[in-house]
Amino acid sequence: MNNFLEGMRAVFGGLTDLLLGVTNYPLFWGFSLGFLVSTLVHAFLMTDNPRQIPTVLFQDKSTSFEKLYPRKANGTYAKSYADFSKAAKRTKILFSTAFFLLLLLILLVIFI
């Protein structure tokens, strides 16, 4: 059992050294911050109201549509669900692609 604990300490020690190395790499922080800012600017330009982005990202399409566009008095919606669905899909693809590219960047910094 002592060998297992020592092995786990060594693994976590190596991960700690790796994370400290990545966080001390200034080009990583500069590129990551620029990448984050450009993703946010792109998302703000894609949506009608930037305050809607968290609702669109973290809830399914029908729930976020109901929350963002309530029904009018006659029972119709102010915006088409098809248009909202396209915009929500583009926003989710943008953020998931940005997250994937950020992970790829981290892997490149670690292994190069």
HELIX and SHEET records of a PDB file:
HELIX    1   1 ASN A    2  THR A   23  1                                  22    
HELIX    2   2 PRO A   26  MET A   46  1                                  21    
HELIX    3   3 PRO A   50  GLN A   52  5                                   3    
HELIX    4   4 ILE A   53  PHE A   58  1                                   6    
HELIX    5   5 LYS A   61  LEU A   68  1                                   8    
HELIX    6   6 TYR A   81  PHE A  111  1                                  31    
END                                                                             
